[in-house]
Amino acid sequence: MEVLDVKKLCEKIKANISKVIVGKEDVIDLVLVSLLSSGHVLLEDVPGVGKTMLAKCLAKSIDCDFSRIQFTPDLLPSDVTGINYYNQKECEFEFRPGPVFTNILLADEINRATPRTQSSLLECMEEKQVTVDGESKSLSKPFLVIATQNPVEIQGTFPLPEAQLDRFLIKLKIGYPLIEESRKMLDRFEKGSPFETIDCVTNKQEIIEAQNALGKIKTSAAVKDYIVEIVEKTRSFENITLGVSPRGCIALMKASQAYAALKGRDFATPDDVKHMAVPVLAHRILVKGYTMSEETKASETAILQVLDKVEVPLEDF
């Protein structure tokens, strides 16, 4: 698949999702960037803004299997990954796959589960496999985790540790619709949910080919140096106590390549890097002197300040 084909494919998916989700084109773009990059998405927003609907529309648009896990304090790791059980009829142990064996996994309210259960997703998200009783089992391709959490209700929740946050390629908010978008939403849902009327516009194989096509996106030495300088600056910035990891550095390059493909280009530019810096890097840092409720905004502001301090390469892209 060529880069222009990737752009056309993403435009079809985006148009199909937009039949249900009103506005929010930038949010859909970022989810598609994560899908192309084989990354994962953390949606942090208040209830009722369309987080679950967005995940379901994406799965239906690309004709992929979809599973949803409602995370609760009593959820066990085996409820996520699966378990070996004894089949009395066959007189042997058999593996019963958990909901993680899918293509699009919605981890709803992930911060309501205990750290033990949250950790069951670590291997799934990074290695794309599950290990049960010493035996590793590969997950299907493509595999995308869309996790949600509510930033308002923090009682009875378990904040995601840095190791878990670092596995998400992108963290974003959907936000409330504009007044005109709200009117369109009411018209669209007046006679029923438009989700039931949309069809798939592509398939798993084309998504995998689009993911493989990212290898054709060129990243010049100047752009790579720009990415490294941004990441290095987060490690020495006065207000940041924990800078971006090497995984975050690679993630920023991959996300910039995917965003370039989304725009139909076979090369990444500094503008692509700047556009992806906040959603890719903000959740990977810790900022001094802010409460948990203020941390997201403070982290985003810190990344913007870092971008202001790093010189943009002037190469003719």
Secondary structure, DSSP 8 states (H G I E B T S, - for coil): --HHHHHHHHHHHHHHHTTTS-S-HHHHHHHHHHHHTT--EEEE--TTSSHHHHHHHHHHHTT--EEEEE--TT--HHHHHEEEEEETTTTEEEEEE-TTSSSEEEEETGGGS-HHHHTHHHHHHHHSEEEETTEEEE--SS-EEEEEE-SS--TT-----HHHHTT-SEEE------HHHHHHHHHHTTTS-GGGG----S-HHHHHHHHHHGGG-B--HHHHHHHHHHHHHHTT-TTEEE---HHHHHHHHHHHHHHHHHTT-SB--HHHHHHHHHHHHGGG-EETT--HHHHHHHHHHHHHHHHHHS-------
